[in-house]
Amino acid sequence: MIKADIMKIPVVPEFSKEALESAGKFLHDGQIEEITHRYNERYLHWEELKHRKLPLDPVTVWNLMKLSRELKAKSIKFGDWVFKYNLIDEFQEKLHILDKSAAGNLLSSLEALQDNRRKYIISSLMEEAIASSQIEGAATTREIAKRMLQEDRKPKSKDEKMIVNNYDTVKHIMNLKKEAITPEKILEIHRMITNGTLEKPEYEGSFRETNEIAVYSQDGTLLHRPVEYTKVPELVNQLCDFASSKDKEFIHPVIKGIIIHFLVGYIHPFNDGNGRTARALFYWYLLKNDYWLFEYMAVSRVINSSKKQYRNAYLYTESDRTPNDSGDLTYFIKYNLDCIKKALDDTLEYLERKQKEQVQALKIITESGNLTLRQAEILKQFLKKPEKPVTIKEIVTTYSVAYATARSDLFRLEELGYVEKRKAGKEFIFVYKRAY
């Protein structure tokens, strides 16, 4: 049993012929038409609409909104389910940004940062691994977790193990981005994500074999009952086909990646680790479709800061259904596009800040006359936290360089008098020596 915060399943008014006939007389009312259009562009759910001040009964407005949505909706058949979604204007704008200006802006920022590109990929992978684990309850701070990954320290708890697993998995997915996904690869991803963290090790890298798994709120309310476990292998096969095949009707790759994310959560193929696996497959699908900018974006960090909205996106999708479909994916797509845009904005802001820091590093190089850019960056790291010791292994991980290169950089800083080398057990640590 998986528990979420205290929540309830939204109950949506029935979308019936009788209700539509009652609402029909307002179809050509200018004021009502404007309200219907505005709230549909924001894609309000019934839970968000019913308490608003409206010139009509909320149920009537809701039915008019639903009618408009039904007329424009696209549908996706998956197994026995038919899901619908609408391409609202907001989606088109965000997708255009991702397709055009985002890649250009990001590339120019990265080119300005010269040889640090690999470093920022590693930093983003760490942030993604930490946040995706925290969404599922890993109780450790971002600072402690990131330092553990940078120092390549062995995890001391199950929560830290979750984060190390996620980090290893996202690095693994980077190597899978040119390959087609298969059920065997999904099981391997799940095994890596859950390795050493489940009560029963036999659950690692295997589909669930009972119907006991469900999602409940903390007060015991059933939020989601996954499919019969016997259907899981076939549905996962279909998921792989969906991810690999060309669609009869074009689906934008970012939207398709979001739908894959949703379907893994909806099928719930595992006893635990479904959310982490879903987000990993989303990440794989976008990289496979050449959205390289996702290498630099920690989308899970934004999700982690809005977990209630993340759960609502699932609940709203499942609750807003008609007799002809299994739910409205627009809510889930909207939430995820919002998170992606926020992650992109955060990344561009971060890189702008790093460009300013690089200017400072170049000033250090100019003044010293005897440092490389990377050595100046490492020195800046000491300047920021002068009390914090740094190891050779940490430089290897942070800057993605060979051990000999990291060792040479730190020894060079010691030779120039910036840092002091000390013995700590079997390895050297380096501490900031004096202010400049």
MOKAFEN-V37565 format. One record per helix or strand of 3 or more residues. SS is the DSSP state (A for helix, B for strand). FROM is the first residue (numbers start at 0). TO is the last residue. If there is no record, write none. Layout:
SS/FROM/TO  SS/FROM/TO
This chain:
B/1/3  A/16/25  A/29/40  A/45/48  A/57/71  B/73/77  B/80/84  A/88/98  A/100/111  A/113/134  A/141/150  A/157/175  A/182/193  A/200/202  B/213/216  B/221/224  A/228/243  A/252/266  A/273/287  A/291/295  A/298/303  A/306/318  A/329/367  A/372/383  A/391/398  A/402/414  B/418/423  B/426/431
